[in-house]
Structure formats: C-alpha cells, structure tokens
Amino acid sequence: MSERPIPENESERLKALDSYEILDTIADERLDNLTKLASEICEVPICLISLIDESRQWFKSRVGLDVPQTPREISFCQHAILGTELMQVENALEDEKFVNNPLVTGDPNIRFYAGQPLIDKNGFALGTLCVIDSQPNSLNEHQKRALKTLSTEVISAIEQAKIEKERVQYQRFFEMSLDLLCIADTNGYFKQINPSFSSMLGYTQEELLSQPFVNFVHPDDLSKTYQEMDKLNSGEKSIGFENRYKTKEGNYVWLHWTCHPDANGSDLFAVAHDITELKKSQEQLNINNKNLDDFAHIVSHDLKAPLRAIHGFVSFLEEDLNGKMDETCEENFALVKNRAERMSMMIDGILAYTRAGFGSIDKVKINSQESIQKVFDSLNLDKKFTLEFKNPLPEIIFNELQFSQIIQNIIDNSIKYQDKTVGIIQVECSEEDTHFVFSISDNGPGIPEKSQQRVFDIFQTLQPKNGFENNGVGLSIVKKIIQDNGGIVQCKSELGEGTCFIFTINK
C-alpha cells in the first residue's frame, strides 16, 4: 500500500463532516433504500455509504457487509475523496496501491471497487457512495450516471436531515425560552410568537397575532418605538431599545428589545427580556439617592450652622478679651476654633464621599493623557511640580467627571505630602486583554508599609509636610469610583522612594 492520502482541505472537511452530526447515528430508511438501489443497478453484492473521519470509514448504510466500519488507512474510499469524480478499480490484484490491502487479501476479498465522492454544497467530500464486488468488474456508462445521481440524492438526504434537526432544535428553543421571541412582518404584525408572550402578557396567541404589535405599546413609548423601527428601514443591522407593553389586565411591563431584519429585509426577528423589576429597582435607587442627597444637605446645614456659631462666638470673645487673656486661655480658644474648622472639613468630606459617582454615569471616549494634563494644569501649581508621561496613554471609555476626580485626588495627595524641592509626578499605562493599568507615582517621602492599606479608608490621613489641611477623603473617593466601575486600586511605596498609585480601567 502507498502512503496514506490526505485531502488538502482535510481540516475544513472534517469540520464539515462533524457539522452534520451523522456519525454513529441510527439507520435511515431513505439512505438504506438508495444503497439497495445502487447495488441493484450496478449488479454488485456490496454497496456502502461510507463517511471518512480522522481515523476510520464508518458506514451510514450498507448492503452485503456486516461490519459497521473499518480503519481509514486500509480504505479504498480515502483515495476516492481526493477528487470529485468516480474512482474505479476494476481489479485490485492488478493495482499496486491495493494489491496488498487486507481488504483484498482477506475478507471481503475486494477485487472491484467504484466510489462516487459525496460532495456537499460547500464542496467538501464527506465520503463516498461505493459499490464492491469480489470479482473483477467495471461499470457501464448507464451505471456510472446512475451512481452519480444516487450520490446526489444521498447528499440531499444528509443535508435535509441536518436542516430538520436544526429546525427541531430551534423550535424547542423557541417554545421553551423564558424571553419573548417573535418574528414580525414589515406591516407591523406578529407572524410567529413563542408561548412566553401569552404567559407574560396574558393574551391568547390569536389576540396577539390579530392586531398590530404597536397596539400593545404604552402611548408614551410609541414615538420612541417608531424611531427605532425607522433605523432598521434606514439600513441598520440591529437595534436595541426599551418600551412598555400592556398586559391583558391593563398593567404594563418593561421590555428590552433586540431586533434585526432577515437577509431579505422582509421579516423582523426580535427578542424581548422582561426588565420590569430592574426598572423598579432603578427607580427606587434614584429615590434613595435623592433622599440621601437631601439628607446630606440637611445634615450639612444643621451641623455646620452651630459650628459656624461656635467659631464666630470664640472670635468675638478673642476680640473682646484682646490683651486680657493669659497664654493658656489663648491656646484653648485656638483649640476650639481649630476643632470647629476640623469638624466642618469632615462634614464637607462626608458630603464629597456620598456624592462620589452620584448622578449621571454616562461613559464617553476619553483621551486619558489630555484629561490628566488638563487636571494638572487646573491646579495652578508653581514650577516646583512637573508632570511627566512615561509612555503615550490610551483612549478609554469612562465617565469624564469621575476620571477627573480620580486623577485630581491622587495628584492632590502627592502635592500635600511632597517634601522635595521639585516635585515630580510620573504617569504611565499598560494594556491587558480586558483592562488598562494606570500608574501615577511621585518622588515624595513615601508611606510606611503599615499605613499603605489604610490610605484608602475615609478620614485616614498622614501628617502633611507642607501645611496643607487634609480631611482624609480624597483617596477613599478614588477607591469608591474605581471599585464602582469594576476596577481595582492599590498603593505601593517605600520610605524615601516615593509613592505609586496603581488602578485599572476596564475596556
């Protein structure tokens, strides 16, 4: 035997064969009838529908042979699938490729073989329709044409079985899905809906199919729904939107739709997911945020008002007692004023922390390098501080205000604790599969190891080196924003070597 032959498109051919999910399946009456007919027309005792996988030839249908498969390396069919036309061996004992083949020297004692490749619609040879005899033989032109015609019927049956299986799987998915699945026409009517429509909305299938689907849409959402439909008419391949659908009881449920037209643009395929509970949660969250914001304003006013009064009263006493107080009294007055100012700063810090990320969370494309430069320039620092970019920074998708808050609070922290004549802030970024990693470092005094895990806790501060007052909220805001957006933040530092803040932004 010669070396095992392999088609040039073997990898793709095997994938095509696997896609039919036909190997090791039960008998098919239609294919068995075609095999019997081929055997009779060609007047041979053996006829096979042979499918060639990586290691064997498996017989989907067989006449005159008991074994269900044989190894690929001894098969005649492995040679036949190299081409598209009939391969005929009139006498295997006279053919050097097959004279020593175990199927020739032993059972079933093949002498004659004719194999017509089974070519699917994509041009892949799945196997053959072959006829075999234990005596030398040859097919006449009528038999050759018949075998080719029958091979076409075999492929047709295999492809139809695949289509039917996919149809059954689709129908099962269509009927069992908890989401609303539908097909609608361009006239605005449902053509097909799954049972979830009736179970969710309460209408019968006939009621849903008998009237335009916009009849179920909340009046306030009609304009938006028409606008989205117009996008499809303008050539968009897919749209997603939300609207409210009326139930038979008169209530409304919120649905999120994903729609796209078919290849001809004549029908619309759509999936809707019930987001009513999500909408209720969002509404309640908005109410809670509003209440929290109102509460923060009230607390701020009620707490800061007496603090201002205390601070003012002490200032008046200092003026009235100017030159009449001893050193201890002056120190106590200064202490009271300092504590009042400190308390006022803490209240401001609480307000800033509760508002971090509050409000619009719209994300846009941001040039992170330009944004960081803009934040640095807005701080109006003197020439004692410089900003350096160690590599070009990427564009990111993030809320612009939140990104500015992150950068400003990290740079503010570097400024407040700077102990060098010239402060240097360096920024760099690396890219991973799912996120960007930003690093902002300084040449300041560094942070003790025991304090590095606490710098992100609210009201945790170190002693400023340059007289800046600090409410200990800035880095806690950084942590809150980054974690709310699915990222992580950490601090790395060595005493005398500066501090580096590292955080991630998801792509």
TIMAR-848816 format. One record per residue (C-alpha): y, x, z; chain; residue number from 1. Coordinates in Angstrom, 3 decimals. Example, Ala and Ser with C-alpha at 12.3 -4.5 7.8 and 13.67 -1.06 7.14 Angstrom:
<pts>
<<-4.500,12.300,7.800>,'A',1>
<<-1.060,13.670,7.140>,'A',2>
</pts>
This chain:
<pts>
<<0.000,0.000,0.000>,'A',1>
<<3.565,1.099,-0.619>,'A',2>
<<6.295,1.341,1.960>,'A',3>
<<7.393,-1.971,3.466>,'A',4>
<<10.102,-3.509,1.232>,'A',5>
<<13.289,-4.838,2.871>,'A',6>
<<15.886,-7.045,1.091>,'A',7>
<<19.427,-5.612,1.006>,'A',8>
<<20.772,-8.668,2.843>,'A',9>
<<17.966,-8.682,5.427>,'A',10>
<<20.166,-9.172,8.489>,'A',11>
<<22.013,-12.121,6.969>,'A',12>
<<18.760,-13.503,5.525>,'A',13>
<<17.117,-13.568,8.964>,'A',14>
<<20.157,-15.301,10.462>,'A',15>
<<19.971,-17.904,7.711>,'A',16>
<<16.273,-18.474,8.395>,'A',17>
<<16.928,-18.847,12.130>,'A',18>
<<19.687,-21.381,11.447>,'A',19>
<<17.144,-23.857,10.072>,'A',20>
<<15.162,-23.766,13.354>,'A',21>
<<11.987,-24.359,11.376>,'A',22>
<<9.710,-21.562,12.585>,'A',23>
<<6.805,-22.657,14.809>,'A',24>
<<7.536,-26.361,14.286>,'A',25>
<<5.014,-29.142,13.714>,'A',26>
<<3.696,-30.179,10.322>,'A',27>
<<5.964,-32.029,7.913>,'A',28>
<<4.240,-34.647,5.728>,'A',29>
<<6.699,-34.260,2.858>,'A',30>
<<6.178,-30.493,2.721>,'A',31>
<<2.403,-30.897,3.030>,'A',32>
<<2.415,-33.241,0.026>,'A',33>
<<4.396,-30.713,-2.023>,'A',34>
<<1.924,-27.967,-1.095>,'A',35>
<<-1.046,-30.110,-2.154>,'A',36>
<<0.662,-30.996,-5.422>,'A',37>
<<1.365,-27.330,-6.200>,'A',38>
<<-2.279,-26.455,-5.518>,'A',39>
<<-3.472,-29.176,-7.906>,'A',40>
<<-1.023,-28.368,-10.693>,'A',41>
<<-1.773,-24.648,-10.567>,'A',42>
<<-5.513,-25.301,-10.148>,'A',43>
<<-5.957,-22.848,-7.270>,'A',44>
<<-7.701,-23.289,-3.895>,'A',45>
<<-4.872,-21.913,-1.725>,'A',46>
<<-1.197,-22.886,-1.597>,'A',47>
<<1.292,-21.932,1.129>,'A',48>
<<4.884,-22.467,2.149>,'A',49>
<<5.408,-19.011,3.626>,'A',50>
<<8.506,-18.161,5.705>,'A',51>
<<9.220,-14.470,6.298>,'A',52>
<<10.753,-13.491,9.625>,'A',53>
<<11.212,-9.982,11.010>,'A',54>
<<7.557,-9.293,11.739>,'A',55>
<<5.365,-11.970,10.134>,'A',56>
<<4.892,-14.539,7.444>,'A',57>
<<4.465,-17.958,9.068>,'A',58>
<<3.050,-20.861,7.107>,'A',59>
<<5.040,-24.061,7.467>,'A',60>
<<2.470,-25.787,5.248>,'A',61>
<<-0.917,-24.571,3.989>,'A',62>
<<-3.788,-25.732,1.809>,'A',63>
<<-7.098,-23.852,1.726>,'A',64>
<<-6.270,-21.383,4.513>,'A',65>
<<-6.946,-21.767,8.225>,'A',66>
<<-4.771,-19.035,9.758>,'A',67>
<<-1.146,-20.057,10.626>,'A',68>
<<0.384,-16.616,9.958>,'A',69>
<<-0.258,-13.008,9.002>,'A',70>
<<1.662,-9.773,9.664>,'A',71>
<<4.611,-9.252,7.378>,'A',72>
<<3.625,-5.711,6.439>,'A',73>
<<0.468,-6.884,4.618>,'A',74>
<<2.006,-9.958,2.977>,'A',75>
<<2.443,-10.376,-0.762>,'A',76>
<<5.467,-12.623,-0.076>,'A',77>
<<7.526,-9.791,1.393>,'A',78>
<<7.654,-8.382,-2.157>,'A',79>
<<8.399,-11.768,-3.735>,'A',80>
<<11.567,-12.352,-1.672>,'A',81>
<<13.162,-9.208,-3.097>,'A',82>
<<14.057,-11.235,-6.192>,'A',83>
<<14.833,-14.788,-7.219>,'A',84>
<<12.208,-15.367,-9.922>,'A',85>
<<8.464,-15.944,-9.794>,'A',86>
<<6.370,-12.917,-8.807>,'A',87>
<<2.846,-12.981,-10.288>,'A',88>
<<-0.092,-10.632,-9.584>,'A',89>
<<-2.917,-11.514,-11.984>,'A',90>
<<-5.481,-9.132,-10.450>,'A',91>
<<-4.701,-7.406,-7.165>,'A',92>
<<-7.521,-4.912,-7.693>,'A',93>
<<-5.603,-3.541,-10.655>,'A',94>
<<-2.235,-3.366,-8.865>,'A',95>
<<-1.607,-0.151,-6.883>,'A',96>
<<0.693,-1.962,-4.423>,'A',97>
<<-2.092,-4.311,-3.320>,'A',98>
<<-5.438,-2.758,-4.156>,'A',99>
<<-5.954,-1.530,-0.570>,'A',100>
<<-4.317,-4.529,1.133>,'A',101>
<<-6.517,-6.012,3.924>,'A',102>
<<-5.972,-9.470,2.411>,'A',103>
<<-7.533,-8.125,-0.796>,'A',104>
<<-10.326,-6.025,0.679>,'A',105>
<<-11.167,-8.744,3.226>,'A',106>
<<-10.599,-12.465,3.805>,'A',107>
<<-9.260,-14.374,1.941>,'A',108>
<<-10.141,-11.833,-0.812>,'A',109>
<<-6.950,-12.337,-2.803>,'A',110>
<<-7.154,-11.483,-6.463>,'A',111>
<<-4.478,-13.743,-7.916>,'A',112>
<<-1.081,-14.410,-6.364>,'A',113>
<<2.034,-16.214,-7.663>,'A',114>
<<5.049,-16.651,-5.381>,'A',115>
<<8.238,-18.538,-6.178>,'A',116>
<<11.069,-17.493,-3.766>,'A',117>
<<12.591,-20.282,-1.684>,'A',118>
<<16.328,-19.709,-2.196>,'A',119>
<<18.677,-21.774,-0.016>,'A',120>
<<22.144,-22.991,-1.065>,'A',121>
<<23.736,-19.765,0.204>,'A',122>
<<21.439,-17.566,-1.868>,'A',123>
<<19.103,-16.370,0.901>,'A',124>
<<15.360,-16.117,0.280>,'A',125>
<<13.690,-17.766,3.279>,'A',126>
<<10.163,-17.207,1.984>,'A',127>
<<8.029,-18.474,-0.889>,'A',128>
<<6.029,-21.335,-2.255>,'A',129>
<<2.941,-19.388,-3.311>,'A',130>
<<-0.454,-20.107,-4.864>,'A',131>
<<-3.509,-17.876,-4.331>,'A',132>
<<-6.969,-17.534,-5.857>,'A',133>
<<-9.956,-15.314,-5.100>,'A',134>
<<-10.458,-14.830,-8.849>,'A',135>
<<-8.092,-13.140,-11.335>,'A',136>
<<-5.812,-15.744,-12.833>,'A',137>
<<-2.410,-16.424,-14.406>,'A',138>
<<-0.091,-19.428,-14.635>,'A',139>
<<0.845,-21.026,-17.909>,'A',140>
<<4.445,-21.929,-18.689>,'A',141>
<<3.979,-25.542,-17.563>,'A',142>
<<2.615,-24.403,-14.189>,'A',143>
<<5.418,-21.871,-13.751>,'A',144>
<<8.067,-24.527,-14.362>,'A',145>
<<6.309,-26.930,-12.027>,'A',146>
<<6.105,-24.320,-9.252>,'A',147>
<<9.838,-23.595,-9.597>,'A',148>
<<10.657,-27.317,-9.486>,'A',149>
<<8.479,-27.804,-6.424>,'A',150>
<<10.134,-24.827,-4.690>,'A',151>
<<13.480,-26.567,-5.193>,'A',152>
<<12.038,-29.661,-3.540>,'A',153>
<<10.769,-27.558,-0.624>,'A',154>
<<14.239,-26.087,-0.033>,'A',155>
<<15.783,-29.539,-0.331>,'A',156>
<<13.390,-30.888,2.308>,'A',157>
<<14.117,-27.960,4.651>,'A',158>
<<17.889,-28.368,4.280>,'A',159>
<<17.710,-32.145,4.732>,'A',160>
<<15.687,-31.663,7.916>,'A',161>
<<18.383,-29.343,9.212>,'A',162>
<<21.123,-31.847,8.374>,'A',163>
<<19.224,-34.672,10.035>,'A',164>
<<18.666,-32.590,13.160>,'A',165>
<<22.355,-31.727,13.335>,'A',166>
<<23.222,-35.398,12.802>,'A',167>
<<20.942,-36.434,15.663>,'A',168>
<<22.399,-33.741,17.937>,'A',169>
<<25.942,-34.777,17.005>,'A',170>
<<25.144,-38.446,17.610>,'A',171>
<<23.606,-37.640,21.005>,'A',172>
<<26.668,-35.585,21.952>,'A',173>
<<28.970,-38.300,20.600>,'A',174>
<<27.282,-41.001,22.654>,'A',175>
<<26.831,-39.018,25.872>,'A',176>
<<30.274,-37.380,26.091>,'A',177>
<<32.429,-38.499,29.007>,'A',178>
<<35.528,-37.755,26.937>,'A',179>
<<36.779,-40.232,24.358>,'A',180>
<<35.574,-39.249,20.877>,'A',181>
<<36.660,-41.067,17.756>,'A',182>
<<37.123,-40.997,14.006>,'A',183>
<<40.177,-42.827,12.689>,'A',184>
<<41.382,-43.568,9.165>,'A',185>
<<44.819,-42.991,7.674>,'A',186>
<<45.656,-46.699,8.085>,'A',187>
<<45.702,-46.358,11.868>,'A',188>
<<42.354,-47.961,12.705>,'A',189>
<<39.385,-46.537,14.569>,'A',190>
<<36.359,-46.105,12.302>,'A',191>
<<33.969,-44.897,14.983>,'A',192>
<<34.265,-44.583,18.755>,'A',193>
<<31.869,-43.433,21.423>,'A',194>
<<30.790,-45.561,24.437>,'A',195>
<<33.282,-43.829,26.742>,'A',196>
<<36.092,-45.778,25.055>,'A',197>
<<34.633,-49.056,26.267>,'A',198>
<<33.640,-47.791,29.714>,'A',199>
<<37.072,-46.271,30.371>,'A',200>
<<39.348,-48.881,28.804>,'A',201>
<<37.233,-51.984,29.366>,'A',202>
<<37.359,-53.288,25.777>,'A',203>
<<34.328,-54.018,23.634>,'A',204>
<<33.734,-51.840,20.612>,'A',205>
<<34.661,-54.758,18.357>,'A',206>
<<38.000,-55.212,20.130>,'A',207>
<<38.840,-51.534,19.716>,'A',208>
<<37.829,-51.377,16.058>,'A',209>
<<39.545,-54.582,15.004>,'A',210>
<<43.181,-53.600,15.584>,'A',211>
<<45.450,-50.567,15.029>,'A',212>
<<44.980,-47.959,17.722>,'A',213>
<<48.736,-47.822,18.416>,'A',214>
<<48.401,-51.360,19.857>,'A',215>
<<46.883,-49.754,22.940>,'A',216>
<<49.620,-47.117,23.364>,'A',217>
<<52.309,-47.584,26.025>,'A',218>
<<55.576,-48.719,24.340>,'A',219>
<<57.463,-45.744,25.777>,'A',220>
<<54.961,-43.348,24.177>,'A',221>
<<54.906,-44.870,20.695>,'A',222>
<<57.694,-42.722,19.271>,'A',223>
<<56.070,-39.517,20.512>,'A',224>
<<52.681,-40.608,19.153>,'A',225>
<<54.120,-41.323,15.688>,'A',226>
<<55.905,-37.968,15.704>,'A',227>
<<52.629,-36.167,16.410>,'A',228>
<<50.815,-38.086,13.677>,'A',229>
<<53.562,-37.105,11.227>,'A',230>
<<52.803,-33.446,11.941>,'A',231>
<<49.319,-33.924,10.530>,'A',232>
<<50.771,-35.614,7.465>,'A',233>
<<53.023,-32.559,7.065>,'A',234>
<<50.043,-30.234,6.875>,'A',235>
<<49.408,-29.093,10.447>,'A',236>
<<45.712,-28.420,11.040>,'A',237>
<<45.574,-29.531,14.662>,'A',238>
<<47.794,-31.226,17.228>,'A',239>
<<47.664,-31.848,20.959>,'A',240>
<<49.701,-34.378,22.910>,'A',241>
<<49.649,-36.839,25.796>,'A',242>
<<50.187,-40.583,25.935>,'A',243>
<<49.216,-43.648,27.954>,'A',244>
<<46.546,-46.112,26.828>,'A',245>
<<46.365,-49.689,28.050>,'A',246>
<<43.166,-50.904,29.702>,'A',247>
<<41.897,-54.456,29.386>,'A',248>
<<43.051,-55.081,32.964>,'A',249>
<<46.621,-54.250,31.933>,'A',250>
<<46.826,-50.865,33.591>,'A',251>
<<47.490,-47.583,31.795>,'A',252>
<<45.541,-44.325,31.819>,'A',253>
<<46.991,-40.979,30.798>,'A',254>
<<45.085,-39.278,27.950>,'A',255>
<<45.411,-35.808,26.493>,'A',256>
<<44.544,-35.838,22.772>,'A',257>
<<43.366,-33.068,20.463>,'A',258>
<<43.315,-34.194,16.818>,'A',259>
<<42.640,-32.659,13.437>,'A',260>
<<42.041,-34.074,9.942>,'A',261>
<<38.846,-33.670,7.960>,'A',262>
<<38.685,-31.415,4.912>,'A',263>
<<39.850,-34.195,2.587>,'A',264>
<<42.621,-35.423,4.896>,'A',265>
<<41.225,-38.964,4.689>,'A',266>
<<39.957,-39.221,8.252>,'A',267>
<<41.167,-38.019,11.641>,'A',268>
<<38.840,-36.572,14.272>,'A',269>
<<40.112,-36.822,17.841>,'A',270>
<<39.044,-36.053,21.406>,'A',271>
<<40.845,-37.518,24.414>,'A',272>
<<40.476,-36.419,28.021>,'A',273>
<<41.487,-38.586,30.960>,'A',274>
<<44.299,-36.789,32.839>,'A',275>
<<45.432,-39.743,34.971>,'A',276>
<<44.538,-38.047,38.261>,'A',277>
<<46.195,-34.822,37.119>,'A',278>
<<49.366,-36.757,36.310>,'A',279>
<<49.289,-38.402,39.729>,'A',280>
<<48.856,-35.006,41.356>,'A',281>
<<51.739,-33.555,39.344>,'A',282>
<<53.935,-36.491,40.271>,'A',283>
<<53.060,-36.128,43.933>,'A',284>
<<53.662,-32.376,43.724>,'A',285>
<<57.108,-32.995,42.231>,'A',286>
<<57.870,-35.425,45.049>,'A',287>
<<56.648,-32.926,47.642>,'A',288>
<<58.718,-30.145,46.082>,'A',289>
<<61.776,-32.392,46.050>,'A',290>
<<61.203,-33.317,49.696>,'A',291>
<<60.694,-29.659,50.552>,'A',292>
<<63.903,-28.694,48.783>,'A',293>
<<65.811,-31.460,50.554>,'A',294>
<<64.286,-30.454,53.871>,'A',295>
<<65.209,-26.814,53.303>,'A',296>
<<68.822,-27.777,52.634>,'A',297>
<<68.933,-29.915,55.761>,'A',298>
<<67.354,-27.241,57.922>,'A',299>
<<69.665,-24.652,56.462>,'A',300>
<<72.728,-26.743,57.255>,'A',301>
<<71.554,-27.806,60.737>,'A',302>
<<70.566,-24.280,61.737>,'A',303>
<<73.374,-22.307,60.152>,'A',304>
<<76.129,-24.608,61.383>,'A',305>
<<75.593,-23.756,65.093>,'A',306>
<<75.093,-20.100,64.182>,'A',307>
<<78.483,-20.068,62.462>,'A',308>
<<79.947,-21.770,65.518>,'A',309>
<<78.449,-19.156,67.835>,'A',310>
<<79.674,-16.329,65.637>,'A',311>
<<83.157,-17.866,65.447>,'A',312>
<<83.321,-18.563,69.174>,'A',313>
<<82.396,-14.958,70.012>,'A',314>
<<85.010,-13.699,67.539>,'A',315>
<<87.693,-15.877,69.206>,'A',316>
<<86.693,-14.556,72.640>,'A',317>
<<86.905,-10.997,71.361>,'A',318>
<<90.443,-11.627,70.123>,'A',319>
<<91.488,-13.329,73.380>,'A',320>
<<89.943,-10.610,75.525>,'A',321>
<<91.082,-7.745,73.323>,'A',322>
<<91.624,-4.729,75.552>,'A',323>
<<90.356,-6.581,78.644>,'A',324>
<<86.577,-6.106,78.156>,'A',325>
<<84.555,-3.219,79.514>,'A',326>
<<82.102,-1.345,77.310>,'A',327>
<<79.082,-3.415,78.391>,'A',328>
<<80.857,-6.681,77.550>,'A',329>
<<81.846,-5.402,74.092>,'A',330>
<<78.247,-4.342,73.430>,'A',331>
<<76.949,-7.779,74.463>,'A',332>
<<79.459,-9.590,72.230>,'A',333>
<<78.495,-7.347,69.311>,'A',334>
<<74.818,-8.026,70.036>,'A',335>
<<75.351,-11.818,69.961>,'A',336>
<<77.225,-11.608,66.639>,'A',337>
<<74.554,-9.325,65.182>,'A',338>
<<71.751,-11.686,66.253>,'A',339>
<<73.579,-14.673,64.764>,'A',340>
<<74.074,-12.818,61.479>,'A',341>
<<70.430,-11.749,61.506>,'A',342>
<<69.284,-15.332,62.083>,'A',343>
<<71.476,-16.512,59.206>,'A',344>
<<69.882,-13.910,56.931>,'A',345>
<<66.395,-15.056,57.948>,'A',346>
<<67.276,-18.664,57.124>,'A',347>
<<68.502,-17.530,53.709>,'A',348>
<<65.234,-15.638,53.308>,'A',349>
<<63.144,-18.728,54.107>,'A',350>
<<65.078,-20.695,51.505>,'A',351>
<<64.601,-17.949,48.901>,'A',352>
<<60.857,-17.750,49.628>,'A',353>
<<60.265,-21.510,49.416>,'A',354>
<<62.161,-21.631,46.122>,'A',355>
<<60.282,-18.720,44.537>,'A',356>
<<58.741,-20.118,41.385>,'A',357>
<<60.130,-23.580,42.143>,'A',358>
<<61.412,-25.653,39.267>,'A',359>
<<60.718,-25.000,35.594>,'A',360>
<<57.759,-22.752,34.872>,'A',361>
<<58.243,-22.674,31.109>,'A',362>
<<56.952,-19.427,29.670>,'A',363>
<<58.541,-17.668,26.723>,'A',364>
<<58.103,-14.405,24.844>,'A',365>
<<59.993,-11.674,26.712>,'A',366>
<<60.804,-8.121,25.693>,'A',367>
<<59.921,-6.663,29.085>,'A',368>
<<61.768,-3.385,28.523>,'A',369>
<<65.025,-5.111,27.612>,'A',370>
<<64.619,-7.510,30.544>,'A',371>
<<64.102,-4.695,33.062>,'A',372>
<<67.061,-2.754,31.659>,'A',373>
<<69.224,-5.876,31.922>,'A',374>
<<68.258,-6.405,35.584>,'A',375>
<<69.012,-2.763,36.395>,'A',376>
<<72.403,-2.899,34.663>,'A',377>
<<73.339,-6.112,36.501>,'A',378>
<<73.043,-4.372,39.857>,'A',379>
<<76.212,-2.356,39.088>,'A',380>
<<74.781,0.805,40.603>,'A',381>
<<76.660,4.071,40.501>,'A',382>
<<75.394,7.187,38.767>,'A',383>
<<73.273,8.077,41.790>,'A',384>
<<70.470,5.933,40.351>,'A',385>
<<68.769,6.280,36.979>,'A',386>
<<66.161,4.153,35.201>,'A',387>
<<63.501,5.811,33.050>,'A',388>
<<60.822,4.255,30.818>,'A',389>
<<57.775,6.484,30.564>,'A',390>
<<56.429,4.582,27.538>,'A',391>
<<57.561,1.643,25.362>,'A',392>
<<56.982,-1.618,27.197>,'A',393>
<<55.313,-4.647,25.578>,'A',394>
<<56.398,-8.186,24.864>,'A',395>
<<54.921,-10.597,27.411>,'A',396>
<<54.613,-14.356,27.820>,'A',397>
<<56.149,-15.252,31.185>,'A',398>
<<58.860,-17.292,32.853>,'A',399>
<<62.051,-15.314,32.252>,'A',400>
<<63.707,-16.086,35.599>,'A',401>
<<60.563,-15.265,37.558>,'A',402>
<<60.108,-11.937,35.765>,'A',403>
<<63.725,-11.034,36.593>,'A',404>
<<63.085,-11.941,40.249>,'A',405>
<<60.069,-9.631,40.351>,'A',406>
<<61.948,-6.698,38.870>,'A',407>
<<65.134,-7.186,40.902>,'A',408>
<<63.319,-7.395,44.237>,'A',409>
<<61.231,-4.280,43.529>,'A',410>
<<64.275,-2.272,42.400>,'A',411>
<<66.299,-3.594,45.374>,'A',412>
<<63.576,-2.295,47.674>,'A',413>
<<63.784,1.165,46.084>,'A',414>
<<67.572,1.210,46.416>,'A',415>
<<67.631,0.132,50.063>,'A',416>
<<65.282,2.878,51.205>,'A',417>
<<66.455,5.683,48.906>,'A',418>
<<67.095,8.949,50.778>,'A',419>
<<67.689,11.316,47.869>,'A',420>
<<71.000,12.391,46.348>,'A',421>
<<69.895,10.962,42.995>,'A',422>
<<67.510,8.031,42.943>,'A',423>
<<65.053,7.816,40.033>,'A',424>
<<63.219,4.643,39.111>,'A',425>
<<60.436,5.026,36.547>,'A',426>
<<58.666,2.191,34.716>,'A',427>
<<55.509,2.300,32.629>,'A',428>
<<52.903,-0.172,31.380>,'A',429>
<<49.291,-0.013,30.220>,'A',430>
<<47.336,-2.670,28.361>,'A',431>
<<43.918,-4.111,29.242>,'A',432>
<<41.869,-6.754,27.416>,'A',433>
<<43.263,-9.677,29.397>,'A',434>
<<46.442,-8.390,31.016>,'A',435>
<<49.235,-5.806,31.185>,'A',436>
<<49.568,-3.417,34.139>,'A',437>
<<53.167,-2.576,35.097>,'A',438>
<<54.050,0.323,37.405>,'A',439>
<<57.503,0.760,38.959>,'A',440>
<<57.886,3.946,41.006>,'A',441>
<<60.718,5.698,42.808>,'A',442>
<<61.389,9.110,44.349>,'A',443>
<<62.250,7.707,47.776>,'A',444>
<<60.861,8.631,51.188>,'A',445>
<<57.560,6.802,50.733>,'A',446>
<<55.872,4.300,53.024>,'A',447>
<<53.436,5.154,55.840>,'A',448>
<<49.866,4.186,54.985>,'A',449>
<<49.599,1.788,57.929>,'A',450>
<<52.628,-0.127,56.627>,'A',451>
<<51.636,-0.375,52.960>,'A',452>
<<49.556,-3.527,53.373>,'A',453>
<<52.319,-5.285,55.334>,'A',454>
<<55.234,-4.727,52.973>,'A',455>
<<54.470,-7.974,51.136>,'A',456>
<<54.447,-10.069,54.325>,'A',457>
<<57.529,-12.189,54.856>,'A',458>
<<60.127,-10.698,57.268>,'A',459>
<<58.333,-7.322,57.356>,'A',460>
<<60.923,-4.532,56.996>,'A',461>
<<61.243,-0.806,57.439>,'A',462>
<<64.387,0.821,58.712>,'A',463>
<<66.875,1.158,55.800>,'A',464>
<<68.049,4.686,55.081>,'A',465>
<<71.489,3.780,53.791>,'A',466>
<<72.888,0.983,55.891>,'A',467>
<<71.613,-1.942,53.788>,'A',468>
<<70.664,-5.041,55.737>,'A',469>
<<67.297,-6.499,54.721>,'A',470>
<<65.775,-9.892,55.510>,'A',471>
<<62.243,-8.760,54.583>,'A',472>
<<61.703,-11.484,51.991>,'A',473>
<<62.104,-9.727,48.612>,'A',474>
<<58.613,-8.258,48.293>,'A',475>
<<56.975,-11.419,49.660>,'A',476>
<<58.688,-13.295,46.820>,'A',477>
<<57.304,-10.732,44.353>,'A',478>
<<53.789,-11.293,45.683>,'A',479>
<<54.135,-15.081,45.618>,'A',480>
<<55.342,-15.224,41.992>,'A',481>
<<52.711,-12.789,40.703>,'A',482>
<<49.826,-14.486,42.500>,'A',483>
<<51.013,-17.953,41.432>,'A',484>
<<50.767,-16.680,37.834>,'A',485>
<<47.244,-15.328,38.270>,'A',486>
<<48.147,-11.656,38.730>,'A',487>
<<47.751,-9.083,41.495>,'A',488>
<<50.242,-6.696,43.099>,'A',489>
<<49.765,-3.624,45.237>,'A',490>
<<51.716,-0.776,46.767>,'A',491>
<<50.784,2.904,46.533>,'A',492>
<<52.776,5.512,48.396>,'A',493>
<<52.710,8.863,50.153>,'A',494>
<<55.317,10.007,52.651>,'A',495>
<<57.814,12.241,50.921>,'A',496>
<<56.366,11.442,47.468>,'A',497>
<<57.985,8.089,46.723>,'A',498>
<<56.536,4.600,46.297>,'A',499>
<<54.889,2.861,43.354>,'A',500>
<<54.524,-0.913,42.980>,'A',501>
<<51.790,-1.984,40.546>,'A',502>
<<51.399,-5.552,39.290>,'A',503>
<<49.604,-7.353,36.472>,'A',504>
<<50.808,-9.934,33.974>,'A',505>
<<48.168,-11.978,32.157>,'A',506>
<<48.290,-12.046,28.363>,'A',507>
</pts>
